[in-house]
Amino acid sequence: MPILVTGCNNQIDTEIKATIPNLNNIFNWIGETTLEEYFALSQLSLAYIGMDTLNMHISAGQNKRIFAIYGPTKLSMWSPWSNVLKASATQDKPKQTYGNVTIFQADMPCVACYKAGCDDQHGKSECLDRIDPLLVFNEIKDWYQNVKL
């Protein structure tokens, strides 16, 4: 399965780019695609896996299968729209699926705090570290094993 990783040229994405393994099925195109190219790549993809970003909303608009990881963001305002159900998330909860969208969020009393990091100064968001990567992986694996290609 080819995996395409995109992002921009900011400091965080550049640091992530340096940590991605150099494998034959991974295309590390962080900082190498335009928005127009992303539209085309997304249209050709099976799914979006990642954070709450513009790219996620583009993929949702194209009716792609969405696996989105959320931190302190208010889901009732910023969750992806499901064209299948003509709905979005209405409440914060650790994992929810509606239509073609699955959202992962930490099970913490402060979620969703709507802050820019726990310090509200664009620092670390503890809630992102509390999402179990195995939960996300297994959800995607289960979907992929059952998708009709």
N, C-alpha and C positions, 0 to 999 in steps of 0.2 A: 504494500500500500504506500504510494507516494504521500509524503507529508510536506506541505509548503508552509514555511514560517515567514510571516511578513511583519513589518514594523517600520518605524521611521528612524531618523538619524539622531535622535536625542540620546542623552547619556545613559538612561536606563536601558533603552533598546539596544544600544551599542554594547553595553555590558552583557546583556542576554545573548546577543549574537555570538560573543566570544565563548560562551559556555555550551553552545549547541553542538552535539556530537557530529562528527564528519562521517555520515553514513550514506550509502548509495541511494536510499529512499527518502532522505531528508534534503529538501531544497531550502537553504538558509538565505532567503532574499530580504532580510531585514535591511532597510535603508536602500533597497534597490528597485522598488516598484513605485509607480505613480498611482494616484487614486484611480485613474482611468484603467490602468492595468489591473488593479485590485478588483474592480468591478468585473472585468472579464475572467480573471482567475476564480473569483467567487462563483460566478455563473457556471463554471466548469466543475466545481467541487461537489462533493457529496455532503459535506457538513462544515460547520464552523465550530472550532473548539478554542476557547480562550476567554479573555476578560470582557468586561462591559466596555466596548469601544465602538467607534463609528463603523468599523469593519463588521462587527457583530450585527449592527442594525441593518447594514447593507445586505448581509447574508440572510437575515430574517425577512427582509423585503423581497428577496429572491426565493422565498419558501424553502431555504436549506434547513437541514436538521441542525439545531443549535444546542450546544453544550456551553453554557456561560457561567463563569465564576465571578461572583459578586462579593464585595467587601462591605463597606459602610453605606453603600448606595441604597436609596429608597426605591424598592422594586415597583411600588405602585406608580411611580413617576418615570422610571428609566428602564423597566424591563422590556425585552424584545416583544414585538407584536407578533402574534401567531395569525397569519392569514387563514390558516386552516380553521381555527375557532373564532376568528375575528375578536380576539381578546388578548390581554396581557396579564401579568401577575397582579394580584390585588393585595397581597400580604407578604410579609417577610417570613420565610421558614427555611430550615436547613437544606432541603431538597424538594423541588417540585417540578412536575412535568405537566405541561398543558399544550395540546396539539403537538407541534414539531419542536417544542422548546423544552429544555431541561435546564434549570437554574440550581446552582450550588451556592450556599451561603452558610456561614458559621452558625452554630447553635450556641450563641452567647447572649446574655441579657442586654448588652449594649447595641446589638445589631437590630436595626440599622441606625447608626448614630448620625449619619450624614456628614461626618467630619472628614477633612482632608488629612487622613492619618490619625492615629490615636492622640497625637499632640495638636491636631488641627493646624499643623504647619507643614503639611505634605510629607510627614515622616512615615514611619512604618505603621501599617494597619494590622494589628494583632489578629483580627478576624480572618484575614487572608491566610495566615499561617495555621489557623485552626481547621481549615477544610481538609479533610482526609484525601490525599491524592489517590489512594486506592479506591475510594468510593467513586471518584470521577472516572478513573481508568476503567473500573468494572462496568459502570453505566455505559460508557462509550463502547467497550468491548462487546457487551450484550447486544447493543444496537447493531454494531457492525456485523456480528455473526448472523443476525437475522435480516439484514437489509438485502433486498433483491437487486442485484447488479445487472 
